[in-house]
Amino acid sequence: MRAGGTLWIVPPARAVWAPAGIEHEIRALGDFAMRTLYFPVAMTTGLPGECCALEVPPLLRELVLELVERCPVDDADEPGMRLAEVAIDRIAEARTLPLQLPLPHDPRALRLADMLRNDPSSQADLAELARSAGLQLGARGGIAVDPGCRTSDPDIYAIGECACLDGRVHGLVAPGYAMAEVVADRLLGGSATFPGADTSTKLKLLGVDVASFGDAHARTEGALEVVFKDAVAGWGGAPSKNSRRLAMSFATGTRMAESRLPSRSQLA
């Protein structure tokens, strides 16, 4: 349901209360069943004065079903009016739920929100969404940003792996943190710029420490590849709990060299 600048996503066994006079729109994708009750304004003085999502406990659910079956309910239907009064009491005590999503005010962002609302299963990627919002993209993907992490729209910042700075997208967490610090400073009136990023990484793969640093892909002309490994049976002994593998690349004049050393336990 949409009312004003707010959208409510209403799953089963939930409801939205809308006071009289509130212009709203109800939209659903696919087959669904819903029930709507209308109460005289005089009977709802104790109910919320603005739209809100509510939990529907079993008693309230049965009251709604019964009142829908009895409609129309008026003063001539005394049992029906008593049920309506109980239903109003249950609505007043129902737990409110945070199911509302504030809609953006910017026309471009609102256009994106409507696009996703109309097609929640959309396969549009980040580039398509950014392009729809009028943002400039990097030549190799990502949203183009300046050193202050500001996009082509001065009111929009981008950080992390969605941001393209100087033609490069940083897909690591450390550059993302650095960009977040830049944006925080900018929002507070500062002039911080992205200082660059340490692209060394340390990963864990099935319990094995893996690290990369330097020219990890050996793309530099004359790069030296050094491999330090303890193959499980490479030294003719039992596997060591200290087995490790370390790969390094350096920009030197030698094309490739390999060094093998035993593990610490074997050195002992």
Secondary structure, 3 states (H helix, E strand, C coil): CEECCEEECCCCCEEEECCCCCCCECCCCCCCCCCCCCCCHHHCCCCCCCCEEEECCHHHHHHHHHHHHHCCCCCCCHHHHHHHHHHHHHHHHCCEECCEEECCCCHHHHHHHHHHHHCCCCCCCHHHHHHHCCCCECCCCCEEECCCCECCCCCCECCHHHEEECCEECCCHHHHHHHHHHHHHHHCCCCCCCCCCCCCEEEEECCEEEEECECCCCCCCCEEEEEEECCCCCCCCCCCCCCCEEEEEEECCCCECCCCCCCHHHHC
